[in-house]
Amino acid sequence: MKRRRIWISSPVYYALAVAMLLMAGVSLYWSPVAFVVEATLALAACIMIIIGEKRFKAHIASAVRAAKNVLTVHDYQALESFSIPVVATAEEGDLVWANEAFLQSISGRRDIRGDDIRRYIYPKTLHQVATDKGTNVSIRDREYTVHAVQTIRGYVLYFIDDTYFKEINRQYNEKRPVVALMAFDNREELARDSSGMEDARIASEVEGALTQWAEEMGGFLKKLSGGRFLMLTDEAHIVAAKEKRFEILDKVREIKTQENRRATVSIGVGRGASSLAESEHWARQALDMALGRGGDQVAVKQKDDTYEFFGGLSKGVEKRDKVRTRVIAATLSDHVNASDVVLIMGHKFSDLDSVGAAVGMWSAVTKGLGHEAYIVIDREQSLAKQIISSMEKVAQDRQIFISPWEAIPMITVRSLLIVVDTHSPSFVESPDVLKAVQRVVVIDHHRMMVKHIDNAIVFYHEPYASSASEMVAELVQYISGNCLGRVEAEALMAGIMLDTKSFVLKTGVRTFEASAYLRRRGADTVEVKRLFSNSIDTYKAKSQLVSSAEIYNNCAIACSSEHIPDIRVASAQAADELLSIQGVTASFVLFQIGNSVSISARSLGDVNVQILMEALGGGGHLTMAGAQLENSTLRDARQRLISVLNEQLESATQRDNG
C-alpha cells in the first residue's frame, strides 16, 4: 500500500539534512571533494522533502474539495464546524483530513493525518464500510454507526454517535420476558416406590431447587397441576443459563430417594417471541420436544423455529401406565374403519424392528379389523429379508409387500398411512408416499427430532419403549388379541430382540410383558434366532471391521472403505460386538457407500450416542443411533466424528469440574 506520511517525518528529514550540511562543513577541512559530495546530497534531500510536502498538501486540498462536494456545503468553514465527526481518506485508506468534531470526540485532538482508517473501523475494511448500510464500531467507551461515501479521490466517513440508543436497545433485548415451562419427569415413578413422607420430601426438594433457581434467574415460579411449573424470567438470564448449560439439571439430579433413584426435570423455553402468549406457546412446544427426547434436558425454541438442547444425559424412565395405549388403539381402530385402504411403511433400509412392527400392524388391520392393508417396502434395500420371505410363504397368494411405485396409484383421499419406527419425513421408506397421503398415523420410539411429521392425526410416540415392535405388540392386544399368527409374533419378537440386544439394553417391565404375549401367540425363540443368521460373507465382514477397530478415549472406531455385501448389517453387528471389549463405552463403525459415509453408533448407556449423531445430522436413541454424511470421504467423516467426540468430552469434563 502506498503511504503518504511525509508531513509527519519531514521535520526529522530537515534535521538530518542540516546535520548532513554540518558534517559536510567539517569534512571541508579534510577533503574538498567529500565536502562537495555531502553538501550536494544534503541539498538534494531538502529539495525532495519540499517537493513531497507540496505534493501531499495538494493531495489534501483535492480530498477536502471532493469531501465538500459530497457534503454539498459551500465553504470550508461549514465543513469544519459540522456537528457530526467526519474524516476524509485517500483511496488507500490514509486519513488526510478530519473535522473539529472528530478531533475532539474520537482522536483526542491528536493529529491523525496519515493514520490508517482501519484503526477506527476495525475489524471492517474501508470497502466493507462503503458498501454496508451503516457499520457498527466501538471506539473506547463509545459506539458509532459509520457511513462512507466514495469521492473522486477517496472516501468521506461519517461517525454517528448512537451509544445511548444502542444501550437502550441492548437493555430492551436483555429485559424481554421469556416463559419457561418445567416438568418433574419421574414424579409418578418415584412416588410409586416411596413412602408418603419420602415422596413429600422429594417433591419439596425439587420444588425448592426450582424456586431458588427462578429467584437466581430474576424471575418467579408458579406451580401448575400435574407436576409442572411455570417460570417467567428475561432474555439476559436465559443467556447466562445457557453459558452454564442449565446447571439446574445437575442440581435436581442430586436429589435422590433412599434407593438412590434420582429426580429429573425437563424444561421448555420460548425465546425471542413477540408476546408473552407466543412465548408460552413456544415453551409448551419446547417442553414436548424435551419430553419426547427422553426427558432430563432443556429445549430452547427460538424465533427461527430452531431448537437448542442441553442435558439429556440420563436414561429415560419407563412409563407403566397403559391407559394411553388403550386410547391410541381405540382411536387407531376408528381411523382404520374409516379408510378404504391402509398402507404401512417403515424407514429406509428397514431392519427387523421396522419390518416386524409393520407386519404386526398389517396383521391387526387385516385379521383383526378386516380391512385391506399393504406394507410399503423396498425389498432390495431391506435388512430384514428373512421376515419378508417367511411372511410370503404363509400368505400363499395374498399380496402383503408392495413397492412405493405400486402404492402411489392406490392412494385416495380416504387412504390411511401408518408410519412405524420413525417419525422423520426424510427417513421414511418413501417420502413420495408420505406426501401423497392426507391421513397419517405415526408409531415410534426414537427420541424426538426437530424435523418430524407434524401433520399426523395420531402421533403415538413413546421414547421410553424399547422398540416399535414392543409398542405394536401392546396395541395389537387392545385391537384384537387373537389376530397374530406364529410368524407375525416371531417378527415382532425379532424386532424387540434387535433393539434391546437380546433383552440387555433399554429393557423394562413392559418389554417382558409384550414378549410374554408374543410367546403365547406362538413365537418360537429358536426360529427368532434364525432370523438373525447371516451369510458367511457378512460374518467375515463383521470380523474384519472388529479387528480393524482402534480405541479413542474409550470409544471404538472402525472404518471400512471396501465394497462388502450387506455392509449395513455387518456394520451394525460390528458396532454391537465392539461394546464387548473391556473399557469401551461407545462404538462407531464408518463405511463408504458412493459419495456418502454412514455411521452406526452404539453404547451401553454411559455415552449418549444420539446427541453425538445429531451433531452430525443424524439421530436415534441414547444407546443406538446413526448418521449419514453426504459428499464426504471416510477420512473427513472420521475427523468430524473425532471433533464431535472431543467437544462432548470437553463439555462433560466442564460439567464434572463445575
C-alpha positions as CSV (number, residue, x, y, z in Angstrom):
1,M,0.0,0.0,0.0
2,K,1.3,3.4,-0.9
3,R,1.5,5.6,2.2
4,R,1.7,9.4,2.4
5,R,3.2,10.3,5.7
6,I,5.8,12.9,4.6
7,W,4.4,15.7,6.6
8,I,4.9,13.7,9.8
9,S,8.5,12.7,9.1
10,S,9.6,15.9,7.2
11,P,10.9,17.7,10.4
12,V,13.1,14.7,11.0
13,Y,14.3,14.8,7.5
14,Y,15.0,18.5,7.7
15,A,17.1,17.9,10.9
16,L,19.0,15.1,9.2
17,A,19.7,17.4,6.2
18,V,21.0,20.1,8.5
19,A,23.2,17.5,10.2
20,M,24.5,16.4,6.8
21,L,25.4,20.0,6.0
22,L,27.2,20.4,9.3
23,M,29.1,17.2,8.6
24,A,29.9,18.5,5.1
25,G,31.3,21.7,6.6
26,V,33.5,19.6,9.0
27,S,34.7,17.4,6.1
28,L,35.9,20.6,4.3
29,Y,38.9,20.6,6.5
30,W,39.8,17.0,5.4
31,S,38.7,16.8,1.8
32,P,37.1,19.3,-0.6
33,V,35.7,16.5,-2.7
34,A,33.9,14.9,0.2
35,F,32.5,18.3,1.1
36,V,31.0,18.8,-2.3
37,V,29.5,15.3,-2.4
38,E,28.0,15.5,1.0
39,A,26.7,19.1,0.5
40,T,25.1,18.0,-2.8
41,L,23.3,15.1,-1.1
42,A,22.0,17.2,1.7
43,L,20.6,19.8,-0.6
44,A,19.0,17.1,-2.8
45,A,17.3,15.7,0.3
46,C,15.9,19.0,1.3
47,I,14.6,19.6,-2.2
48,M,12.9,16.2,-2.3
49,I,11.3,16.8,1.1
50,I,10.0,20.2,0.0
51,I,8.6,18.7,-3.3
52,G,7.0,15.8,-1.5
53,E,5.4,18.0,1.1
54,K,3.9,20.3,-1.5
55,R,2.5,17.4,-3.5
56,F,0.9,16.0,-0.4
57,K,-0.6,19.4,0.5
58,A,-2.1,19.4,-3.0
59,H,-3.4,15.9,-2.3
60,I,-5.1,17.0,0.9
61,A,-6.6,20.0,-0.8
62,S,-8.0,17.8,-3.5
63,A,-9.5,15.3,-1.0
64,V,-11.1,18.2,1.0
65,R,-12.6,19.7,-2.1
66,A,-14.0,16.3,-3.0
67,A,-15.4,16.0,0.5
68,K,-17.0,19.4,0.3
69,N,-18.7,18.5,-2.9
70,V,-20.1,15.3,-1.5
71,L,-21.4,17.0,1.6
72,T,-22.9,19.8,-0.5
73,V,-21.6,22.5,1.7
74,H,-20.3,25.7,0.1
75,D,-17.4,26.7,2.2
76,Y,-14.7,25.1,4.2
77,Q,-15.9,26.6,7.5
78,A,-19.2,24.8,7.3
79,L,-17.4,21.5,6.7
80,E,-15.0,22.2,9.6
81,S,-17.8,23.0,12.0
82,F,-20.0,20.1,11.0
83,S,-21.5,18.7,14.2
84,I,-21.0,15.0,13.2
85,P,-17.4,13.6,13.3
86,V,-16.2,13.4,9.6
87,V,-13.0,12.3,8.1
88,A,-11.6,12.2,4.6
89,T,-9.3,9.4,3.4
90,A,-7.3,8.7,0.3
91,E,-8.2,5.7,-1.9
92,E,-5.6,3.6,0.1
93,G,-7.2,4.4,3.4
94,D,-4.8,7.1,4.7
95,L,-6.5,9.8,6.7
96,V,-6.0,13.2,5.1
97,W,-8.4,15.4,7.0
98,A,-10.7,15.4,10.0
99,N,-13.2,18.0,11.2
100,E,-13.2,19.5,14.7
101,A,-15.9,17.1,16.0
102,F,-13.8,14.1,15.1
103,L,-10.6,15.6,16.6
104,Q,-12.4,16.4,19.8
105,S,-14.6,13.3,20.4
106,I,-12.7,10.5,18.8
107,S,-9.0,11.2,18.3
108,G,-8.5,13.2,21.5
109,R,-7.1,16.2,19.5
110,R,-4.2,14.1,18.3
111,D,-3.0,14.8,14.7
112,I,-4.5,11.8,12.8
113,R,-3.2,12.7,9.3
114,G,-1.5,9.7,7.8
115,D,-3.2,7.2,10.1
116,D,-4.8,4.1,8.6
117,I,-8.6,4.4,8.8
118,R,-8.7,0.7,9.8
119,R,-7.6,1.9,13.2
120,Y,-11.0,3.4,13.7
121,I,-13.2,0.9,11.9
122,Y,-11.6,-2.5,12.8
123,P,-12.4,-5.3,12.1
124,K,-14.1,-3.9,9.0
125,T,-12.3,-2.7,5.9
126,L,-12.9,0.6,4.1
127,H,-14.5,-1.2,1.2
128,Q,-16.9,-3.0,3.5
129,V,-17.9,0.2,5.3
130,A,-18.5,1.8,1.9
131,T,-20.8,-1.0,0.7
132,D,-22.7,-1.6,4.0
133,K,-25.7,0.5,5.0
134,G,-24.1,1.6,8.3
135,T,-21.3,-0.2,10.2
136,N,-21.2,-0.6,13.9
137,V,-17.9,0.2,15.5
138,S,-16.7,0.8,19.1
139,I,-14.1,3.4,20.0
140,R,-13.1,3.4,23.6
141,D,-16.3,3.6,25.6
142,R,-18.4,4.9,22.8
143,E,-20.3,3.2,20.0
144,Y,-20.8,4.6,16.5
145,T,-22.5,3.8,13.2
146,V,-20.2,4.6,10.4
147,H,-21.4,5.6,6.9
148,A,-19.0,6.0,4.0
149,V,-19.3,7.8,0.7
150,Q,-16.8,7.4,-2.1
151,T,-15.4,10.6,-3.7
152,I,-13.3,11.4,-6.7
153,R,-10.1,11.0,-4.8
154,G,-11.0,8.8,-1.8
155,Y,-13.8,8.4,0.8
156,V,-15.7,10.5,3.3
157,L,-16.8,8.8,6.5
158,Y,-19.4,10.0,9.0
159,F,-19.2,8.7,12.6
160,I,-22.7,8.9,14.2
161,D,-22.5,8.5,18.0
162,D,-25.5,6.4,18.9
163,T,-24.2,4.9,22.1
164,Y,-27.3,5.9,24.1
165,F,-29.7,4.3,21.6
166,K,-27.7,1.1,21.3
167,E,-27.6,0.8,25.0
168,I,-31.4,1.3,25.2
169,N,-31.8,-1.4,22.5
170,R,-29.5,-3.7,24.4
171,Q,-31.4,-3.2,27.6
172,Y,-34.7,-3.8,25.8
173,N,-33.4,-7.1,24.3
174,E,-31.9,-8.3,27.6
175,K,-35.1,-7.4,29.6
176,R,-37.5,-9.1,27.1
177,P,-39.7,-11.5,29.1
178,V,-39.1,-15.3,28.5
179,V,-41.5,-18.0,29.5
180,A,-40.2,-21.4,30.7
181,L,-42.3,-24.5,31.5
182,M,-40.8,-27.3,33.7
183,A,-42.0,-30.8,34.3
184,F,-41.0,-33.2,37.1
185,D,-40.2,-36.1,34.7
186,N,-40.3,-39.1,37.0
187,R,-42.6,-37.8,39.7
188,E,-45.1,-40.7,39.5
189,E,-42.3,-43.3,39.3
190,L,-40.5,-42.1,42.4
191,A,-43.8,-41.7,44.3
192,R,-44.8,-45.3,43.4
193,D,-41.8,-46.8,45.1
194,S,-41.5,-44.4,48.0
195,S,-43.4,-43.9,51.3
196,G,-45.6,-40.9,51.8
197,M,-43.0,-39.0,53.8
198,E,-40.3,-39.8,51.3
199,D,-42.4,-38.8,48.4
200,A,-43.3,-35.4,50.1
201,R,-39.6,-34.8,50.8
202,I,-38.5,-35.5,47.1
203,A,-41.3,-33.3,45.8
204,S,-40.5,-30.5,48.3
205,E,-36.8,-30.6,47.4
206,V,-37.4,-30.5,43.7
207,E,-39.8,-27.6,44.1
208,G,-37.3,-25.8,46.4
209,A,-34.5,-26.2,43.9
210,L,-36.7,-24.8,41.0
211,T,-37.8,-21.9,43.2
212,Q,-34.3,-21.0,44.2
213,W,-33.2,-21.2,40.5
214,A,-36.1,-19.0,39.5
215,E,-35.0,-16.4,42.0
216,E,-31.4,-16.6,40.7
217,M,-32.9,-16.0,37.3
218,G,-34.5,-12.8,38.4
219,G,-38.0,-14.3,37.9
220,F,-40.7,-16.2,39.7
221,L,-42.0,-19.7,39.8
222,K,-45.7,-20.7,39.6
223,K,-46.7,-24.3,40.4
224,L,-49.1,-25.9,38.0
225,S,-51.0,-29.2,38.1
226,G,-49.5,-32.5,37.1
227,G,-46.0,-31.8,38.4
228,R,-45.4,-28.9,36.1
229,F,-44.1,-25.4,36.9
230,L,-44.2,-22.1,35.0
231,M,-41.3,-19.6,35.3
232,L,-41.1,-16.0,34.0
233,T,-37.6,-14.5,33.5
234,D,-35.8,-12.4,31.0
235,E,-33.5,-12.8,28.0
236,A,-30.3,-11.9,29.8
237,H,-30.8,-14.6,32.5
238,I,-31.5,-17.2,29.8
239,V,-28.3,-16.3,28.0
240,A,-26.4,-16.7,31.3
241,A,-28.1,-20.0,32.0
242,K,-27.1,-21.2,28.5
243,E,-23.5,-20.4,29.2
244,K,-23.7,-22.5,32.4
245,R,-25.5,-25.2,30.3
246,F,-28.5,-25.0,32.6
247,E,-26.9,-26.3,35.8
248,I,-30.3,-26.7,37.4
249,L,-30.5,-30.1,35.7
250,D,-27.5,-31.2,37.7
251,K,-28.9,-29.7,41.0
252,V,-32.2,-31.6,40.6
253,R,-30.3,-34.8,39.7
254,E,-28.6,-34.6,43.1
255,I,-32.0,-35.1,44.8
256,K,-32.3,-38.9,45.4
257,T,-34.5,-41.4,47.1
258,Q,-33.3,-43.8,49.7
259,E,-32.8,-46.3,46.9
260,N,-30.6,-43.8,45.1
261,R,-33.1,-43.1,42.4
262,R,-32.5,-39.6,41.1
263,A,-35.1,-37.0,40.3
264,T,-35.1,-35.3,36.9
265,V,-36.8,-32.4,35.3
266,S,-37.4,-31.3,31.7
267,I,-37.6,-27.6,30.7
268,G,-39.0,-25.9,27.7
269,V,-38.0,-22.3,26.9
270,G,-39.8,-20.0,24.5
271,R,-37.2,-17.4,23.5
272,G,-37.5,-14.4,21.2
273,A,-41.3,-14.4,20.9
274,S,-43.1,-11.2,20.1
275,S,-45.5,-11.6,23.0
276,L,-45.9,-13.5,26.3
277,A,-48.7,-15.6,24.8
278,E,-46.4,-16.6,22.0
279,S,-43.5,-17.3,24.3
280,E,-45.8,-19.6,26.4
281,H,-46.9,-21.4,23.3
282,W,-43.3,-21.9,22.2
283,A,-42.4,-23.1,25.7
284,R,-45.0,-25.8,25.6
285,Q,-43.7,-26.9,22.2
286,A,-40.2,-27.0,23.6
287,L,-41.2,-28.9,26.7
288,D,-43.0,-31.5,24.5
289,M,-39.8,-31.8,22.5
290,A,-37.7,-32.2,25.6
291,L,-40.0,-34.9,26.9
292,G,-40.1,-36.6,23.5
293,R,-36.4,-36.9,23.6
294,G,-36.4,-38.8,26.9
295,G,-36.6,-36.0,29.4
296,D,-33.9,-34.7,31.8
297,Q,-33.0,-31.9,29.4
298,V,-33.7,-28.3,28.3
299,A,-35.1,-27.5,24.9
300,V,-35.0,-23.8,23.9
301,K,-37.2,-22.9,20.9
302,Q,-36.1,-19.7,19.1
303,K,-37.6,-17.3,16.7
304,D,-36.4,-19.1,13.6
305,D,-38.1,-22.3,14.6
306,T,-34.9,-23.9,15.6
307,Y,-34.1,-25.7,18.9
308,E,-31.1,-25.8,21.2
309,F,-30.8,-28.8,23.6
310,F,-28.9,-29.0,26.9
311,G,-28.6,-32.1,29.1
312,G,-30.3,-35.4,28.1
313,L,-27.6,-37.5,29.7
314,S,-29.7,-39.8,31.8
315,K,-31.6,-42.9,30.7
316,G,-35.3,-42.5,30.2
317,V,-37.6,-43.9,32.9
318,E,-40.2,-46.4,31.7
319,K,-43.8,-45.4,31.9
320,R,-46.0,-48.2,33.0
321,D,-49.4,-46.6,32.5
322,K,-51.2,-48.4,29.7
323,V,-54.2,-46.1,29.6
324,R,-52.7,-44.1,26.7
325,T,-52.1,-47.3,24.8
326,R,-55.7,-48.3,25.1
327,V,-56.9,-44.9,23.9
328,I,-54.5,-44.9,21.0
329,A,-55.7,-48.4,20.0
330,A,-59.3,-47.3,20.0
331,T,-58.6,-44.1,18.0
332,L,-56.5,-46.1,15.5
333,S,-59.3,-48.6,15.0
334,D,-61.7,-45.8,14.2
335,H,-59.4,-44.3,11.6
336,V,-58.8,-47.7,10.0
337,N,-62.5,-48.4,9.8
338,A,-63.0,-45.1,8.1
339,S,-60.3,-45.9,5.4
340,D,-60.6,-47.7,2.0
341,V,-57.0,-48.9,2.1
342,V,-54.3,-48.9,4.7
343,L,-50.6,-48.5,3.8
344,I,-47.9,-49.4,6.4
345,M,-44.4,-48.0,6.0
346,G,-41.2,-48.1,8.0
347,H,-37.9,-46.3,7.5
348,K,-35.2,-46.6,4.8
349,F,-33.0,-49.6,4.9
350,S,-35.7,-51.3,7.0
351,D,-34.4,-53.5,9.8
352,L,-36.1,-56.3,11.9
353,D,-37.8,-53.8,14.2
354,S,-39.2,-51.7,11.3
355,V,-40.5,-54.7,9.3
356,G,-41.6,-56.5,12.5
357,A,-43.7,-53.6,13.6
358,A,-45.1,-53.2,10.1
359,V,-46.0,-56.9,10.0
360,G,-47.7,-56.6,13.4
361,M,-49.8,-53.7,12.2
362,W,-50.7,-55.4,9.0
363,S,-52.0,-58.4,11.0
364,A,-54.0,-56.1,13.3
365,V,-55.6,-54.3,10.3
366,T,-56.3,-57.3,8.0
367,K,-57.1,-60.1,10.5
368,G,-58.3,-58.0,13.5
369,L,-60.3,-55.3,11.7
370,G,-60.9,-56.9,8.4
371,H,-59.6,-54.1,6.2
372,E,-57.3,-54.2,3.2
373,A,-53.7,-53.3,4.0
374,Y,-50.2,-53.4,2.4
375,I,-46.7,-52.9,3.6
376,V,-44.7,-50.4,1.5
377,I,-41.1,-51.5,1.3
378,D,-38.0,-51.5,-0.9
379,R,-37.0,-55.2,-0.9
380,E,-33.6,-54.6,-2.3
381,Q,-32.6,-52.2,0.4
382,S,-34.2,-54.0,3.3
383,L,-32.1,-55.6,6.0
384,A,-35.0,-57.9,7.1
385,K,-35.4,-60.1,4.0
386,Q,-35.9,-63.2,6.3
387,I,-39.1,-61.8,7.7
388,I,-40.3,-60.9,4.2
389,S,-39.7,-64.4,2.9
390,S,-41.4,-66.0,5.9
391,M,-44.5,-63.8,5.6
392,E,-44.8,-64.5,1.9
393,K,-44.6,-68.3,2.5
394,V,-47.6,-68.2,4.9
395,A,-49.5,-65.7,2.9
396,Q,-49.7,-68.0,-0.1
397,D,-51.4,-66.0,-2.9
398,R,-52.1,-62.9,-0.8
399,Q,-50.0,-59.8,-1.5
400,I,-48.5,-58.2,1.6
401,F,-45.5,-56.3,0.5
402,I,-45.6,-53.7,-2.3
403,S,-43.1,-51.2,-3.7
404,P,-43.6,-47.4,-3.3
405,W,-44.4,-47.2,-7.0
406,E,-47.2,-49.7,-6.6
407,A,-48.6,-47.9,-3.6
408,I,-49.0,-44.4,-5.1
409,P,-51.8,-45.4,-7.6
410,M,-53.8,-46.9,-4.7
411,I,-53.9,-43.7,-2.7
412,T,-57.2,-41.8,-2.4
413,V,-58.5,-39.1,0.0
414,R,-59.7,-41.9,2.3
415,S,-56.4,-43.8,2.4
416,L,-54.5,-44.1,5.7
417,L,-50.8,-44.4,6.1
418,I,-49.3,-45.9,9.3
419,V,-45.6,-45.0,9.7
420,V,-43.7,-47.2,12.1
421,D,-40.2,-47.0,13.7
422,T,-39.5,-43.4,12.5
423,H,-41.1,-40.0,12.8
424,S,-38.8,-38.1,10.4
425,P,-40.2,-37.3,7.0
426,S,-36.7,-37.6,5.5
427,F,-36.1,-41.1,6.9
428,V,-39.3,-42.8,5.8
429,E,-39.2,-45.5,3.1
430,S,-40.8,-43.3,0.5
431,P,-41.3,-39.5,1.0
432,D,-43.5,-39.5,-2.1
433,V,-46.0,-41.8,-0.5
434,L,-45.9,-39.7,2.7
435,K,-46.7,-36.6,0.7
436,A,-49.5,-38.2,-1.2
437,V,-51.4,-39.5,1.8
438,Q,-53.6,-36.9,3.7
439,R,-54.2,-39.1,6.8
440,V,-51.1,-40.3,8.6
441,V,-50.5,-42.2,11.8
442,V,-47.1,-42.3,13.5
443,I,-45.9,-45.1,15.8
444,D,-42.3,-44.6,17.0
445,H,-40.0,-45.0,20.0
446,H,-37.0,-42.9,18.9
447,R,-36.2,-39.7,20.7
448,M,-38.0,-36.7,19.2
449,M,-36.2,-34.9,16.3
450,V,-36.8,-31.3,15.4
451,K,-37.9,-32.1,11.9
452,H,-40.7,-34.6,12.5
453,I,-44.0,-35.5,10.8
454,D,-46.2,-32.6,12.1
455,N,-49.5,-33.4,10.3
456,A,-50.2,-36.8,11.8
457,I,-53.8,-37.4,13.0
458,V,-52.3,-39.8,15.6
459,F,-48.8,-39.4,16.9
460,Y,-48.0,-42.3,19.2
461,H,-44.6,-41.5,20.4
462,E,-43.0,-43.4,23.4
463,P,-39.3,-42.7,23.8
464,Y,-39.3,-45.0,26.9
465,A,-40.3,-48.1,24.8
466,S,-37.6,-50.5,23.8
467,S,-38.7,-50.7,20.2
468,A,-41.5,-50.0,17.8
469,S,-42.3,-53.8,17.9
470,E,-43.0,-53.5,21.6
471,M,-45.4,-50.6,21.0
472,V,-47.2,-52.5,18.2
473,A,-47.4,-55.7,20.4
474,E,-49.2,-53.7,23.1
475,L,-51.5,-52.0,20.5
476,V,-52.4,-55.3,18.9
477,Q,-53.7,-56.7,22.2
478,Y,-56.2,-53.9,22.5
479,I,-57.2,-54.0,18.8
480,S,-57.7,-57.8,18.5
481,G,-55.7,-60.0,20.8
482,N,-56.0,-63.1,18.6
483,C,-55.0,-61.7,15.3
484,L,-51.3,-62.6,15.4
485,G,-50.1,-65.8,13.9
486,R,-46.9,-67.5,14.8
487,V,-44.9,-65.8,12.0
488,E,-46.2,-62.4,12.9
489,A,-45.4,-62.9,16.6
490,E,-41.9,-64.0,15.7
491,A,-41.4,-61.0,13.5
492,L,-42.4,-58.7,16.5
493,M,-40.2,-60.7,18.8
494,A,-37.2,-60.3,16.5
495,G,-37.7,-56.5,16.4
496,I,-37.7,-56.4,20.2
497,M,-34.6,-58.6,20.5
498,L,-32.8,-56.4,17.9
499,D,-33.3,-53.1,19.6
500,T,-32.7,-54.5,23.1
501,K,-29.7,-56.6,22.1
502,S,-31.5,-59.7,23.2
503,F,-33.1,-58.1,26.3
504,V,-29.9,-56.4,27.6
505,L,-30.4,-52.7,26.8
506,K,-33.4,-50.4,27.3
507,T,-35.5,-53.3,28.7
508,G,-38.4,-52.6,31.0
509,V,-41.3,-54.4,32.6
510,R,-43.5,-53.7,29.6
511,T,-40.8,-55.2,27.3
512,F,-41.1,-58.5,29.0
513,E,-44.9,-58.3,29.1
514,A,-45.0,-57.7,25.4
515,S,-42.6,-60.6,24.8
516,A,-44.7,-62.9,27.1
517,Y,-47.8,-62.1,25.0
518,L,-45.9,-62.9,21.8
519,R,-44.7,-66.1,23.3
520,R,-48.3,-67.1,24.0
521,R,-49.1,-66.3,20.4
522,G,-46.7,-69.0,19.3
523,A,-43.4,-67.1,18.8
524,D,-40.5,-69.7,18.8
525,T,-37.3,-68.3,20.2
526,V,-35.3,-70.7,18.1
527,E,-37.0,-69.5,14.9
528,V,-36.5,-65.9,16.0
529,K,-32.8,-66.6,16.4
530,R,-32.6,-67.9,12.9
531,L,-33.9,-64.5,11.6
532,F,-30.6,-63.1,12.9
533,S,-28.5,-65.5,11.0
534,N,-26.1,-64.1,8.4
535,S,-24.2,-65.4,5.4
536,I,-20.5,-66.3,5.8
537,D,-19.5,-63.2,3.8
538,T,-21.4,-60.9,6.3
539,Y,-19.8,-62.7,9.2
540,K,-16.3,-62.3,7.7
541,A,-17.1,-58.6,7.1
542,K,-18.1,-58.1,10.7
543,S,-15.0,-59.8,12.0
544,Q,-12.8,-57.7,9.7
545,L,-14.4,-54.5,11.0
546,V,-14.0,-55.6,14.6
547,S,-10.3,-56.5,14.1
548,S,-9.5,-53.1,12.4
549,A,-11.0,-51.0,15.1
550,E,-9.0,-48.6,17.2
551,I,-9.7,-47.2,20.7
552,Y,-10.0,-43.4,21.1
553,N,-11.0,-42.0,24.5
554,N,-12.8,-45.2,25.5
555,C,-14.6,-45.3,22.1
556,A,-14.0,-48.0,19.5
557,I,-13.9,-46.6,15.9
558,A,-13.8,-48.9,12.9
559,C,-13.7,-47.8,9.2
560,S,-14.4,-49.8,6.0
561,S,-13.6,-48.5,2.6
562,E,-14.0,-51.8,0.8
563,H,-17.2,-52.9,-1.0
564,I,-18.7,-55.5,1.2
565,P,-22.1,-57.2,0.6
566,D,-24.6,-56.4,3.3
567,I,-22.3,-53.8,4.8
568,R,-25.2,-52.2,6.7
569,V,-25.9,-55.5,8.6
570,A,-22.2,-56.1,9.1
571,S,-21.6,-52.6,10.4
572,A,-24.5,-52.7,12.9
573,Q,-23.4,-56.1,14.2
574,A,-19.7,-55.0,14.4
575,A,-20.8,-51.9,16.4
576,D,-22.6,-54.2,18.8
577,E,-19.7,-56.6,19.0
578,L,-17.2,-53.8,19.8
579,L,-19.1,-52.9,23.0
580,S,-18.0,-56.3,24.5
581,I,-14.4,-55.0,24.5
582,Q,-13.2,-54.1,28.0
583,G,-13.1,-50.4,28.6
584,V,-15.2,-49.5,25.6
585,T,-18.2,-47.2,26.4
586,A,-19.3,-46.5,22.8
587,S,-18.6,-47.8,19.4
588,F,-18.7,-46.3,15.9
589,V,-18.5,-48.1,12.6
590,L,-18.0,-45.9,9.4
591,F,-18.4,-47.3,5.9
592,Q,-18.5,-45.7,2.5
593,I,-21.4,-46.1,0.0
594,G,-21.0,-44.0,-3.1
595,N,-20.3,-40.4,-2.2
596,S,-21.6,-40.7,1.3
597,V,-20.4,-42.1,4.6
598,S,-22.7,-43.9,7.0
599,I,-22.1,-44.2,10.7
600,S,-23.5,-46.9,13.1
601,A,-23.2,-45.8,16.7
602,R,-23.8,-47.9,19.8
603,S,-23.3,-47.5,23.6
604,L,-24.2,-49.2,26.8
605,G,-25.8,-46.1,28.2
606,D,-22.9,-44.2,29.6
607,V,-22.5,-42.2,26.4
608,N,-25.5,-40.7,24.7
609,V,-24.8,-41.5,21.0
610,Q,-28.0,-39.8,20.0
611,I,-26.5,-36.4,20.8
612,L,-23.3,-37.3,19.0
613,M,-25.1,-38.4,15.9
614,E,-27.4,-35.3,16.0
615,A,-24.3,-33.2,15.8
616,L,-23.5,-34.9,12.5
617,G,-27.1,-34.6,11.1
618,G,-28.4,-38.0,12.3
619,G,-30.3,-39.2,15.3
620,G,-31.6,-42.2,17.1
621,H,-31.6,-43.4,20.7
622,L,-29.3,-43.0,23.8
623,T,-27.8,-46.4,23.1
624,M,-28.3,-46.8,19.3
625,A,-28.0,-44.1,16.7
626,G,-26.7,-43.4,13.2
627,A,-25.9,-40.7,10.7
628,Q,-25.1,-40.3,7.0
629,L,-22.7,-37.7,5.8
630,E,-23.3,-36.7,2.1
631,N,-20.4,-35.9,-0.2
632,S,-17.8,-37.0,2.3
633,T,-14.8,-39.3,2.5
634,L,-14.0,-41.8,5.2
635,R,-11.1,-39.7,6.4
636,D,-13.2,-36.5,6.6
637,A,-16.1,-38.3,8.3
638,R,-13.7,-39.9,10.9
639,Q,-12.2,-36.4,11.6
640,R,-15.6,-34.9,12.0
641,L,-16.6,-37.7,14.4
642,I,-13.5,-37.2,16.5
643,S,-14.1,-33.4,16.6
644,V,-17.7,-34.1,17.9
645,L,-16.3,-36.6,20.5
646,N,-13.7,-34.1,21.7
647,E,-16.4,-31.4,22.1
648,Q,-18.7,-33.7,24.1
649,L,-15.8,-34.9,26.2
650,E,-14.8,-31.3,26.9
651,S,-18.3,-30.4,27.9
652,A,-18.6,-33.5,30.1
653,T,-15.3,-32.5,31.8
654,Q,-16.5,-29.0,32.4
655,R,-19.7,-30.3,33.9
656,D,-17.8,-32.6,36.2
657,N,-15.4,-29.9,37.3
658,G,-18.2,-27.3,37.6
